[in-house]
Every structure is written in structure tokens, then in C-alpha cells.
Amino acid sequence: MTSKTRSSTRGSTRRTALVLTAAALGLGAGCAAPGAGPGAAPPHKAAPAPAPAVRPFTLAASGDVLPHSSIIEKAHEDAGGTGYDFRPMLAGMKPVVSGADVAICHMETVYGAQGDYSGYPDFKSPPEVAAGLKETGYDSCSAASNHTLDDGAEGIARTLDAFDKAGVKHTGSGRTAAEGRAPAWLKAGGARIAQLAYTYDTNDHPMPEGKPWSVNLMERQRIVEDARAARRAGADVVVVSLHWGTEWQDEPDERQVGLGRELTASATNGRPDIDLILGTHAHVPQAYEKVNGTWIVYGMGDQIAGEMFNHDGARDARGNMSSVGRFTFAPPARDGQRWQVTKAEFVPQWFDVSTGRVVDLGRAIDEGADLGGIRDAVRQVVLSRGAARDGLVMAK
């Protein structure tokens, strides 16, 4: 009995040694675990990761960031004379922007380098703008405008490089053909969001030689194709940023109205191809309107700009007024249906050129500032096409 016991013990020891040796050699997948056998408990398996929660989310979007020479000088001053700091300029809207689940900006200009910066007519902005946008809470920025080719392919590359460094996603222009057509991909509330961006023109600047994909031009069929491609790639919500309209005109022009109707009517298997349209370019606030069940912001106005002069050469305060759109999307009741906007809001905004600061008009008035006339002017034009009847409200 004793001899058998010793023999059994040695055999067990030898088997254990073989198992350990096999594990050390990476052969464990084909070896029994020590102690395994009839009646042994199965090896523990990790519980599968829970599916991400699906919930409503808020999306905020703002208008043109347009650094004129005076804006560049102010950012240099805010940096203490060394470099450029755009964070103080944007800080007034940080609670609204960072408070959203997803926030989208519009960069109208391209970036220069090593102090080679300029304002109108061919803009080259300090790349520090991108860091300021990120600090404010922006997740993505449309980069298609009539000024995208102000410094050719080099300007686009510097701009997108700066966005990448700052951690801000971008769409509408590209360093490569694939990037030029690709959406910016965002996530919120369990939804995948695709942002696409296009411009009506490039101020007669030709596409860089051999790079026709450098900036996306606004063509109905292409927009629809890109939106459908984004949906096939898994987009739950498709947002289209359009640089369009007539400068200094409060009312959307015929092209805006017509293209807006066509895009919002486009659908695949009964599901709209586009879930939200965000407009920029006109320099003044324009109306919000629900068309074919989809919200269109015809124009948000300039979020940042220097002192603005209209086509008559007159100082025009509307050029420093704008709105931030804020939309709450709720998940669909059934697979294959769209995420619905259950709440539509706007935040009236003003850029105070005397201080070089973006001002949340609602918050400023609550704090006692006498800015009611500017707020009311923004509200009047935003609601001018009956958006209040469809539930658009001024955020509080």
C-alpha cells in the first residue's frame, strides 16, 4: 500500500511537471489543466462584456471661426505676447459646448506656420486655433469652405495636421483621396454619428494639381451618395455641414431652400439618408426650419470674426451675431428606424469685438448685461420660418 502510494505520488508529480512544462512552452491549449478529470469543475469563463447602453444624446453645433487680423492679434495678446491662445476668446461658450455629448465647429480658414499668418482676403490662421477649439469642448470640425484653398494643398495639410495633434476630428477636406471623401466618425449615446462637409465654391482657387479631392464641393448627388455610404458603414445619425448661402442675407436663398428640400427628401427603404443639416457662410444668423421631418439650420452666423463690413462697406453688427444649435436625439423604437430629434434648441451668441470674447447672450443677460436687443435680433431671424411651431426653443 505504501509502495503504491509513493508510486502514485511520483506519477502525479511527473504529470504535473509535464503540464507546467507544456504551459511554459505555450502548449497549454492541448493539455489538461492540473486536477482536471471526471467530475472536475469546468474552467471559469469571464462573463461577456455588457452591450453599450443606448440612450438619448445632445449634439451642439456652432458657426464660422473666421480669424481676421484683429483676431490673430488678440490671440497673441492673450498668450502674453508669446505664441497665440484662443482659449480665452472661446471660454464664454465652453459650458454650452462641453456640456453637449457631441460638439461640432466650423473652421472657415486654413492654418499658416511660423508666424506667416494673414486675414482677409486669403486667410492663414495660427494653428493654435485647433487647441482652443479642443479646450472649449469641440469634438469635430467641418473644414470645407470657400477659403479652404487659400493656401493650396499645403494649407490644408497644416490645418488637418493641427486638428490631429489637438485631437479634433475633421471632414470636408483631405490630404489624401480617401481622407477627402471620408466622414468624421463620432460616438454618443450608443450611436455612431457620421459628419460630412461640403462648400459651394473655393473663391476661384483651382484644385491643387492632381488632387481633385482636396475639398468637397456641394453637389446634391454626391452628398446623397456619401450619406448612403456612411449609413452602410454603420452610421446611426448622418450630419451634413454645408458652407452655402448668400452673404449678408438673413433669408436662405433659393439654392439653400431647394437643395435643403431635396436632401431632406432623400431616403433609402423609407429611412431618411440625412438626419441634420448645419449651414455656415452667410456671416449673419439665418433661420432654422424643419423640412420633410429633418431640421435644417440654414446659417449659424460667425462665432468668431473681427469687425465686419457688409457689401455696402458699412459696419454691420450682424456679422458678430450667431446661434449655437443644440439637438437631442433619441434612439429608435425598432431597428432600421431613424434616431429622432426629440428636442431642438438654439443658444443666441455674440462676439464682442471690443473685448475679443464670445458671449453666451442668455447667460450674460441673466448676469445683468444689457444685451437684450442683440439676443432678440438673433431670436427673430432664427424663428423667422416658423420653427417655433415645430418645437424649436431658445435654450435657458
BELKAKA-V226340 format. One record per run of one state. SS is the DSSP state (H for helix, E for strand, - for the rest). FROM is the first residue (numbers start at 0). LEN is the number of residues. If there is no record, write none. Layout:
ss=SS from=FROM len=LEN
ss=SS from=FROM len=LEN
This chain:
ss=- from=0 len=1
ss=H from=1 len=23
ss=- from=24 len=3
ss=H from=27 len=3
ss=- from=30 len=26
ss=E from=56 len=9
ss=- from=65 len=3
ss=H from=68 len=10
ss=- from=78 len=8
ss=H from=86 len=12
ss=- from=98 len=3
ss=E from=101 len=6
ss=- from=107 len=3
ss=E from=110 len=1
ss=- from=111 len=1
ss=E from=112 len=1
ss=- from=113 len=2
ss=E from=115 len=1
ss=- from=116 len=1
ss=E from=117 len=1
ss=- from=118 len=5
ss=E from=123 len=2
ss=- from=125 len=2
ss=H from=127 len=9
ss=- from=136 len=3
ss=E from=139 len=3
ss=- from=142 len=9
ss=H from=151 len=15
ss=- from=166 len=2
ss=E from=168 len=3
ss=- from=171 len=1
ss=E from=172 len=1
ss=- from=173 len=3
ss=H from=176 len=5
ss=- from=181 len=2
ss=E from=183 len=5
ss=- from=188 len=2
ss=E from=190 len=9
ss=- from=199 len=15
ss=E from=214 len=1
ss=- from=215 len=1
ss=E from=216 len=1
ss=- from=217 len=2
ss=H from=219 len=13
ss=- from=232 len=4
ss=E from=236 len=7
ss=- from=243 len=10
ss=H from=253 len=12
ss=- from=265 len=1
ss=E from=266 len=2
ss=- from=268 len=2
ss=E from=270 len=2
ss=- from=272 len=3
ss=E from=275 len=5
ss=- from=280 len=7
ss=E from=287 len=4
ss=- from=291 len=2
ss=E from=293 len=4
ss=- from=297 len=3
ss=E from=300 len=4
ss=- from=304 len=4
ss=E from=308 len=1
ss=- from=309 len=5
ss=E from=314 len=1
ss=- from=315 len=1
ss=H from=316 len=4
ss=E from=320 len=10
ss=- from=330 len=9
ss=E from=339 len=13
ss=- from=352 len=4
ss=E from=356 len=4
ss=H from=360 len=6
ss=- from=366 len=5
ss=H from=371 len=11
ss=- from=382 len=4
ss=H from=386 len=4
ss=- from=390 len=2
ss=E from=392 len=2
ss=- from=394 len=2
